[in-house]
């Protein structure tokens, strides 16, 4: 399911999502202060390209907590809400449930990207 799911995901919106995250990462990386946020956008772009078969490990320390709070205020909450609603819409059909679950994975990562690692 991983390979087929990733191909279908790229055709039906994953490629556009990854491109959008890549552009946001480039815009955030223009300033020195925005580089860590840009790196998180690049992490989202890689995961948005092929989310099937990848696991997210959450962790980090105090610095990650502070960065996640700032991230949530600036970018995380609107992004997580949008991905949550997209996941709910996708889960309305049986065929869309696997794609909706991937949207929920991205929504959770949108809340806490700092300190998390994406594993194959």
C-alpha positions as CSV (number, residue, x, y, z in Angstrom):
1,X,0.0,0.0,0.0
2,X,2.9,2.3,0.6
3,X,4.1,2.8,-2.9
4,X,0.6,2.8,-4.5
5,X,-0.6,5.2,-1.7
6,X,2.3,7.6,-2.3
7,X,1.7,7.6,-6.1
8,X,-2.0,8.3,-5.6
9,X,-1.2,10.9,-3.0
10,X,1.2,12.7,-5.3
11,X,-1.4,12.7,-8.2
12,X,-4.3,14.0,-6.0
13,X,-2.7,16.8,-4.1
14,X,0.5,15.7,-2.5
15,X,2.8,17.3,-5.1
16,X,1.1,20.6,-4.8
17,X,1.2,20.4,-1.0
18,X,4.9,19.6,-1.1
19,X,5.6,22.5,-3.5
20,X,3.7,24.9,-1.3
21,X,5.7,23.8,1.8
22,X,8.9,24.2,-0.1
23,X,8.0,27.7,-1.2
24,X,7.1,28.6,2.4
25,X,10.4,27.2,3.6
26,X,12.2,29.4,1.1
27,X,10.3,32.4,2.2
28,X,11.0,31.7,5.9
29,X,14.7,31.1,5.2
30,X,15.2,34.6,3.8
31,X,15.9,35.9,7.3
32,X,18.4,34.4,9.7
33,X,15.7,34.2,12.5
34,X,13.3,32.4,10.2
35,X,15.8,29.6,9.2
36,X,14.6,27.1,11.9
37,X,11.0,27.6,10.8
38,X,12.1,27.2,7.2
39,X,13.7,23.9,8.0
40,X,10.5,22.7,9.6
41,X,8.6,23.7,6.4
42,X,11.2,21.6,4.4
43,X,10.5,18.7,6.7
44,X,6.8,19.1,5.9
45,X,7.5,19.2,2.2
46,X,9.4,15.9,2.3
47,X,6.7,14.3,4.3
48,X,3.9,15.8,2.2
49,X,5.5,14.3,-0.9
50,X,5.4,10.6,0.3
51,X,3.7,10.2,3.7
52,X,2.8,6.5,3.4
53,X,5.2,4.2,5.1
54,X,6.8,6.9,7.3
55,X,6.5,7.3,11.0
56,X,7.0,10.4,13.1
57,X,8.8,10.2,16.4
58,X,8.0,13.0,18.8
59,X,10.5,14.2,21.4
60,X,12.8,17.0,22.3
61,X,13.6,19.0,25.4
62,X,12.9,22.5,26.8
63,X,14.2,24.3,23.8
64,X,11.9,22.3,21.5
65,X,9.0,23.1,23.7
66,X,9.7,26.9,23.5
67,X,10.1,26.6,19.7
68,X,6.9,24.6,19.4
69,X,4.9,27.3,21.3
70,X,6.3,30.0,19.1
71,X,5.6,27.8,16.0
72,X,2.0,27.2,17.1
73,X,1.3,30.9,17.5
74,X,2.8,31.9,14.2
75,X,2.1,29.0,11.8
76,X,1.1,25.7,13.5
77,X,-2.5,26.2,14.6
78,X,-3.9,27.4,11.2
79,X,-2.0,24.7,9.4
80,X,-3.2,22.0,11.8
81,X,-6.8,23.1,11.6
82,X,-6.7,23.1,7.8
83,X,-5.1,19.6,7.6
84,X,-7.6,18.3,10.2
85,X,-10.6,19.5,8.2
86,X,-9.0,18.0,5.0
87,X,-8.6,14.7,6.9
88,X,-12.2,14.8,8.0
89,X,-13.4,15.4,4.5
90,X,-11.2,12.6,3.1
91,X,-12.5,10.2,5.8
92,X,-16.1,10.6,4.6
93,X,-15.5,7.9,2.0
94,X,-14.0,4.5,2.4
95,X,-11.5,5.1,-0.3
96,X,-10.4,8.4,1.3
97,X,-9.7,7.0,4.8
98,X,-6.0,6.2,4.2
99,X,-5.5,9.6,2.8
100,X,-7.4,11.2,5.7
101,X,-5.2,9.4,8.2
102,X,-2.1,10.8,6.5
103,X,-3.7,14.3,6.8
104,X,-4.2,13.6,10.5
105,X,-0.5,12.6,10.8
106,X,0.5,15.9,9.1
107,X,-1.9,17.9,11.4
108,X,-0.3,16.4,14.5
109,X,3.2,17.2,13.1
110,X,2.0,20.7,12.4
111,X,1.4,21.3,16.1
112,X,4.8,19.9,17.3
113,X,7.4,19.9,14.5
114,X,10.4,20.9,16.6
115,X,12.1,17.9,18.2
116,X,10.3,15.4,16.0
117,X,12.0,13.1,13.6
118,X,10.5,11.4,10.5
119,X,11.6,7.8,10.0
120,X,11.0,5.5,7.0
